[in-house]
Amino acid sequence: MRAPERIQALAAFVIKEMRHILRDRQTLTILLLLPLAQVVLFGFAIRTDVNDIRLAIVDAAPDDATLALRARFTGNGRFRIVATAATVDVLEPLFRRGEADVALVIAPGLARALADGTPARLQLITDASNPNTGTTMQTYAGAVIRTWQAALPGARQGVTIEPQVRMLFNPTLESVNLFVPGLIALVLTLVTAQMTAISLSREKERGTLEILLVSPLRPWQIILGKVAPYLLLAFANVVTALVAAWVVFRVPFRGSLLLLLAASTLYALVGLALGVLIAARTESQRTAMMGSMIGTMLPSTLLSGMIFPIASLPWPLQLVSNIVPARWFIVIVRGIMLKGAGVVHLWQELLVLTVMFTVLLAVAIRSFRARLA
């Protein structure tokens, strides 16, 4: 074959491939949207600043000085006061439920100490289950206190402020305590949602699902039989991940193992239902793989709080994160492992995952029945 003929044949082959891609609209859409989704999500999610810091204040004896200090935090823009109390007894439930990030404990007699020129004592208590975020929040709170002190009139500026700092749940600021619980969610997402979507879509391409339709089994029984092995595999992965977290990385475990295993099973069921839904809505194995990556892996990594705090995201992405199952599961895992939280502290997250599973399973079965009919 001469050179012009080879070029002509190559051009014809390229045109054929282009037409094939253009005909597969699902794959084409994913190929065009996936890079855009990655750029947008990474651009908004990879941020080190922290906003909307939830602050609890313990002020046993309010006076002019304590009210001025509280006003400084209110007007800062980064802090939102979620509780004001007279005793420190309210702090532990707030931290365990994840409703407070920082607590400021003001010793009684702050105004008198400033007037007498004696040291004034303040205590900062920070949730350090996320060590990077905890350090940042502590720095922000310290800056507000220094700004307030600098604004004191006259000789009061020379009064010694002695802030005492406590880092709860992760006093050594070990980053592994942040990442390992999040990796459990990521592994479960991979085993359940992504692998289920790919497996079922492969069965559809091969035509074996249609063969099963002539059997006495109903569609929900076929789906259950397909996903049950992945549920057992996910449970085994949770057990091995917990053993590795404790033996290899020395991640503390302060809560109930039974509760964590039950929550992990619930999260795995959510992932399986999502995988079935993706398989029902896609035409090919390749499309299912790309769709599961966009619908599960990227949100689970960037919009779940696994690495970057949700409070640092723009508000539209914060709203989107509410429908990401990993967001709620990571709160549960960290709460149980690092904070020793129980059902009384995590019932809202467990309820959200239960509702997600119910809705996703109903939609997935209906979609799969329609596609198989």
N, C-alpha and C positions, 0 to 999 in steps of 0.2 A: 504494500500500500504506500502510495506516494505521500509526501508531506502534506500537500493541500487536502488530500482525502482524509488523512489522520486528524487534521485540524477540524475538518467538517464533521467527522464522526464524533470527535470529542465535544464539539459545540452542540450537536444533536443530543448527545447523552446528558450534557448539563441542562439543556432545555427540558428534557424529559424529567430529570430530577426536580427541577424547579416547579414544573407542573404538578408533580406528585406531592410536593410539600404544600403548594397552594390549594390542592384539593383537600388535604387533611387540615381542615380549619381549626380543629381543637389543638392539634400540635402546633400549628402556626401561631395561634393566639398565645399559647403558653410560651413559645420561644420568644415572642415579642414582649410579653408582659413580665416574664421572669427576670430579665436583667433590670427592667425598670423597677420592679418590686424590690429587688435586692438593693439597688442604689438608694431608693427612698427609705426603706427600713433601716439600712445601715447608717444612712446619713442622719436620721432622726434619733436612732437608738444609741449610737455610740457617742455618749456624752458623759462627762465626768462630773458636771455640776449637778446639784441637788436642789429641787424646789419643793414647795409645799411640805415643809418639815412640820410634823405634828408634835406640838409642845404641850406637856403637862406641867403645871406650876403648883408647887406646894408652898403656901404662904400662910403660916400659922397666925401671924400677927400683922395684917396689912397696915402700912403707914404710907406717908408721902413718898418715901424713897422706893419702897417695893412697887407702888403703883406706877412710878416713873419708869422703873426698870421693866415692868410688864408692858408698858406702853411702847418702850423701845423695841421689844420683840414683836409686838403687834404691828408697828409701823415699818418693820424691816422689809416685809414683802416675801421673805422666804419662809417665815414661821407662821403657823396657824395654831392658836391655842385651842386645844380640844378638851381640856379639863383644868379646873382650878379647885384645889382642896386645901384643907387645913392640916391633914396628916399624910404621911407617906404610905399609909395602908392601901390607898387606891392605886398606887403605881404598879405593883406586881400584876394585877389582873389586866391593866391597860397594856403593859408590855407583852404579856403572854397572848393576848388576843390580837396583837399587832395594831392596836389603835393609837399608840404613841411611839414616837421615834426618840424623843429627847425629853428629859424631865429636869426642871430647874427647882431645886429645893433651897428656899431662902430662910436663913436662920432668923428667929425672932429678934427684934430690936435693931433692924438695919439702920433706920434713921438715927437712932441714938448712937450707934457705933460711929456713924459718919460725923455726927456732931461732936463726939468726944475725941475723935481721932484715933480710935482703937480699931484693930483689924476687923473687917467685915467678912463673914464666911458665907460662901455660896457653894452649892454642890450641883454639879452637872452629871446626870446619869444618861448614858446613851446606849441604845440598842446596837450592839456590835455584831449581830448575827451576819450582817454584811459588813466586813471590816473596812472596806474602802469607803462605803457610804457613811459608816459610823464615824470614821475619822474626819470626813468632810463636814458632817453635821456638827461634830464637836468643835471644829475650827470656826464654823459660822457662829455658833453660840458664844464662843469665847470672844469673837470679834465684836458682837453686839454688847457684851458686858464691858469690854474695853472702851467702846464708843460712849456708852452711858457714863462710865467713870470719867472720861475726858471732859464730859459736859458738866460735871459737878462744879458748883461755884466755889471760887476762892480756894481756901486751904483744903477743902474736901477732896480736891484732885490728888492730894498727896496721901490720902488714906489707903492703906494696903487692903486690896481685895484678894482674898485667898480662895479661889475656886478649887473645889475638890472634884476630881474626875473619876467616874466609875464607868467601865465598859461592861455592860451586861451580856451574858450568854456566850461571849467569845473574848474574854479578857486579854488573851495573848494575840488577838487580831490575826489568827491563822486564816489565810485565804482558802485553804482546803476545806474549812468548815462551811464556806460559802458555796464552793463549786460542786462538791461531791453530792449534796442533796439535790442540786439542780440537775446533775448528770443522771441521777436515777430517773427523773422525769423524761429526760432526753432519750435514754435507753428504752424506756417503756413506750415512748412515742414511736421509735423506730421499729420495735418488735411488733407492736399492735397495729397502729394505723397504717404505716407505710407498707409493711410486709403483707398485711391483709389485703390492702388495695391492689398490690402487685399480683398476689397469688390468685385472687378472684378474677382479675382482669385477664390473667393468663388462661384460666379455665374458660373464660368466655371466648377468647381468641381460638382456642383449640376445639371448641364446640362440645366439651365434655359436660357442661352445665345443662345443655339441652338433652343430653342422654339421661341425666338424672331426673329429668321431668317426667319420664315414663315410669319412674319408680313410685311406690306408694308414699314416698316422703313428700311433705309439703315444702314450699319455698323457705319458710322460717326454719324448718328442720335441716334443710340443705345448708343454709347459711350457718346455723349453729354447729353443724358437723365440721364445716370448713374452718371456723374460727376457734373452736374449742382447743385444738392443740396450741394455738398461739397464746391463748389465755394461760395454759399451763406453763408454756415457755416463759411468758412474762413474769409469772409468779416465781419461777426458778431464778430468773434474772434479778428480781428484787432481793431474794435471799442472798445470792452471791454478791450483789453490790453492797448490801449491808455488812456482810462479813468482811469484804475488802475495805469498806469505810472504817470499820472498827479495828481490824487487825493491821492493815497496811498504813492507813492514814491517821489512825487514832482520833477519828471524829467522835466527839462525845455523843452518847445516847442517853437522854434524860427522861424520855417518855415511855409510853406503852408500846411494846413490840406488836402486840395483837392489834392495836388500833392502827398502827402504821401498815401492817400487812392487809388489813381490811380496806384501808383507804387506797392502797396500791392496787388492790383487786378492782375496786370501783373505778379508779382512773384507767386501768387496763381495759375495762369494759367500755368506757367512753371512747378510748382509742380504737377498739375493735368496731364499734358502731360507726365511727367516723370513716374507718377504712372501707367498710361495706358500702357506705354512701358514696365515697369517691369512686369505687369500682363500678357501682351502678350507673353513675353519671358520666363515665368515660367510655370511649370506644375501643381503646387499645391499651396494651400493657405499658407502652412508652408514655402515653398520655396520663395514665394512672400514676406512674412513677413521678412524673413532673408535677402533676396536680397534688399528690401527697406531699411533695417537697414544699410547694408553695403553701399548702393548707395546713401543714403540721410542723415541719422542721424549722422553717424560718420564723413563724410566730412563736414556737416553743423556745427558740434561742433568743430572740430579740424583744418579744413583747410579753414575756412571762415574769420578768424580774430576776431571771436566773443569773444574769451578769450585770445588767444595767438597771438602775432603779426605775420603776414605772413613773414615779413622780417627776423624773427629768424628761419624760416624753411630752410632745405637744398634746393638747387635750383631745384632738381627734383620735390619735393613736391610743391614748389612755382609754377612750371609750371602746375602741376595737379590742383592746387587751381583755376586756370583760368577757368576751366570747372565746378566749383562748383557754382551753382546759388546763394547760400546764401552769398558768398563772395561779390558779386556785390550789393545784396539787403541790406546787413548790411551797406555798404558804403552810400547807399541812405538814410536809416533810420537815421543813425547817422548824416549825413550831414544836413538833414531837421530838425531833432529835436534839435541837439546841436549847429549846425553852422548856421542855417537859410539859407542853400543853396537852390538854385532854379534850374530850368531846365538848365540854362546856365552853371551851375557848374556840373550837374549830367547827362548831355545828353549821355555821353559815357556809363555809367552804365545802363541807360535805354535802350540804343540801344543794348547792349550785351544781356540783358534779353529778348528783343523783338526777336532777332535772335535765341536765345536758344528756346524760345517758338515755333517759326515757324518750326525750324528743328525737335524738339522733337515731335511736333504734327504730322508732316508729316510722320516721321518714325513710330510713334506709331499707327496711323491709318492704314498704310500699313501693319505693322506687325500683327495687330489685324484682318484685312481683310484676310490675308493669313492663320491665325490660324482658323478662322471661316469658311473658304471655304471648 
